[in-house]
């Protein structure tokens, strides 16, 4: 009976209820009675298990990876393709500029100075495309200037073609510039889709050859 009373008091303590006896007496008995001590240890374990529960915690690693890391890898692959395409467009634009410098007006009768002006613009476009391909963070800064120039160029070219002032062969030389603008816009969007401060050309990122995606998740 004596042990039963101590076990009832110990059970009340575990439940947070008044134990009905001095705490020192209960602690002394639990420390000196092997049977009650073992009972109290098992009761403590069962009480903790019942409070914490046995529910299984789902493993969310795959879900987190699918929602964060994999899209980042897709963005990096798209970003690389855009950079390569933009670099190629830059080389085409450079070829057009060099042709103008040598006096080839490429399908349009122009004065020597007008040919040189066109060559200067084409050289600037080529440099802008190659610079953005080499360092994608520059794409955002190039967008306003390139957008204004290309939109105005397309609008004026359509007007001149309708008026018969320019040939289709001459207009075809502007296709590289138009394609370059869309590639710059796509590259800027891909750059913004990456985590801030990560994978930039200035800090190494994937260009360093590490092949890792540190910081994505």
Residue pairs with C-beta under 8 A, 6 or more apart in sequence:
3 33
3 35
3 36
5 21
6 21
6 26
6 29
6 30
6 33
6 36
7 36
7 39
7 40
8 20
9 19
9 20
9 21
9 26
10 19
10 26
10 30
10 36
10 39
10 40
10 43
11 43
12 18
12 19
12 20
13 19
13 26
14 43
14 44
14 47
15 47
19 26
29 36
30 36
30 37
30 40
31 37
64 217
65 217
68 216
68 217
69 213
69 216
69 217
71 193
72 194
72 195
72 213
72 216
73 213
75 190
75 193
75 194
76 194
76 199
76 206
76 213
78 186
78 190
79 136
79 187
79 190
79 191
79 194
80 206
82 183
82 186
82 187
82 190
83 132
83 133
83 134
83 136
83 187
84 133
85 179
85 183
86 129
86 130
86 132
86 133
86 180
86 183
86 184
86 187
87 129
87 130
87 133
87 134
89 129
89 176
89 179
89 180
89 183
90 125
90 126
90 127
90 128
90 129
90 130
90 133
90 180
91 126
91 130
92 176
93 122
93 125
93 126
93 129
93 176
93 177
93 180
94 122
94 123
94 126
94 130
96 106
96 122
96 126
96 173
96 176
97 119
97 120
97 121
97 122
97 123
97 125
97 126
98 119
99 106
100 106
100 115
100 116
100 118
100 119
100 122
101 115
101 116
101 119
103 112
103 115
104 115
105 115
105 118
106 169
106 170
106 173
107 167
107 169
107 170
107 172
107 173
108 166
108 167
108 170
110 118
121 149
122 177
125 146
125 176
125 177
125 180
128 142
128 145
128 146
128 180
128 184
129 180
129 183
129 184
131 138
131 142
132 138
132 139
132 142
132 184
132 187
133 187
134 201
135 201
135 202
136 187
136 188
136 190
136 191
136 200
136 201
137 191
137 200
137 201
137 202
139 184
139 185
139 187
139 188
139 191
140 188
140 191
140 192
142 184
143 184
143 185
143 188
146 180
146 181
146 184
147 181
147 185
149 177
150 177
150 178
150 181
153 174
153 177
154 174
154 178
157 166
157 171
157 174
160 166
161 168
161 171
191 200
195 215
195 216
197 203
198 205
198 215
198 216
199 205
199 206
201 207
204 210
